[in-house]
Amino acid sequence: MYAVVEIAGQQFKVQKDQKIFVHRLNVEEGKKVDFDKVLLLENGGKVTLGAPAIKGAKVSAKVEKHVKGDKVIVFRKKRRKGYKKKNGHRQSFTSLTISDIKVGGGKASAEKVEKAPAKKAAPKAAAKAPAKKAAPKKKAAPKKED
């Protein structure tokens, strides 16, 4: 079973007991956090799509620790001008461990996962505007004979 969930503006494919790094969240270490913007669920071959999110679905995770990523060096130079600028950056991340994927408030099971109801399209005939009638074509003027 896996789910596609949106965390901090990014989409992640997650499974139970998986560790992921997301952009830093404002949550203390060791606390539990729930994400309710579940976009897709897969359970035993049955796929449930949300429009845009699945109602009642939830992904629970535990915040392990806050870490910093690798340093990225930004170096700018213009040759023969004496211009050099060196800058660095380290992104802050939060390490999460996915503890549970729930559907409709309870644990997901094969019986509970169903497809989201599809939107019905409006009848095409009713949606079209009535067509305008074409103006009759004018006949060419008769030619004069000399």
N, C-alpha and C positions, 0 to 999 in steps of 0.2 A: 504494500500500500504506500502510495506517495501522494503529495499534494504540491500545488504551485501556489505560493503565498507571497503577498506583497509586504515587504518589511522595509521601512525607511525609504520608500519611493523606488525600491528595486524588487524585482521578482526572483524568487528562489524556489528551486525544486527540492523539497525536503522529504525525508523519511524518518521514522522513529529511531531514536538514539544516534542521529547524525549530528556532527559538529560543524557549524558554519560560522563564518566571520561576516558581520554586517557593519555598516557605518555606525558609529558610536550612538548608543541609545542612552537616554537620561534615566537609567535604572540602576539601583545598587547591585553590587555583586552578590550572588547567592539567591536573589529574588526570582520569583516566577513571573513570566510575562505571557500574555495571550495576544494572538494576532487573529482578528476576525475577518480580514480581507483575503479569503481563500478563493482563488480564481478557478482552480481545477482540482478534482479529486479522482484518484484511480484506486479501485479496490477489486482485486481478483479479475481483472479484465473489463470491469464496468467503469466507464468514464463519466463523470458528472461535470458539466461545464456551468459556470455562473454567468450571469448577465448583469453587471460585470462580476459580482461576487456571489458566492453560494450562501443563501440565508441560513443561519444557524450553525454553519461550519466554523470550526475554531482550531487553531494550532497553538499548542502550549509549548513553551520553552523555558529553560533555566539559564540565567545569566551566569556564565562561568567566571569571566574576568574581562577587564578592559585592557586592551593591548595597543601597541603602535606597530604599524607596518614597516616595511623596509624603507630606507631613505632613498628618495629620488633626487638626483642632482640635476639642476637646471643650469646650463652654462651657455652664455651668449657671448659672441665675439664678432667683431667686424675687423677683417684683416686690413693691415696697413693703416689703421686709424688709432690704434692704442686703446680700443674699447674692449674691456672684458668685464663680465659680470657673472658671479657665481652665486647660486641660490640653492637651497635644499628644502625638502618637505618630507614630513612623516605623517601619514594619515592615521587617525585614531579609529580603532575598530572595537567591536564588542564580540566576544566569543560566546556563542549560544549552543546549547545542546537541546535538540528537539526531544521533548518528553512524551508528547501525545498528539494525535490527530483525531479530532472529534467531528461528528456530523450530527447536527440537530440537538446539541447538548449532551449526547451520550457517546460512547465509543462506537466507532463505525463498524458495521457488520455488513455482510454481503446482502442481507435482506433490506437494510435501511437505505443503501445507496441507490438512488434512482436518478434518472435524467431530469434536468430542470425542464419545466413546461416550455415548449417552443411558442414563440409569438406567431399568431395567425396573421397572414398577409391580407390586406383589404382586397376585395374583388377588383380586378383590373378594369372591368367595364364601367363600374361606378366611379373609379378614380379618374378616368379620362374625361377631358372637356369635350363638349360637342364640336365636331369639325365644322369649319366655315365652308360655305358653298363657294365654288370658284365662279368668278364673273364670266359671263359669256364672251367668247372671243369675237372681236370686230372683224368684219370682212374687208378685204382690200378694195379700194375705190376702183371703179372700172377705168381702163385706159382709153384715152381719146385717140380716135383714128383720124389721120389727116388726109 
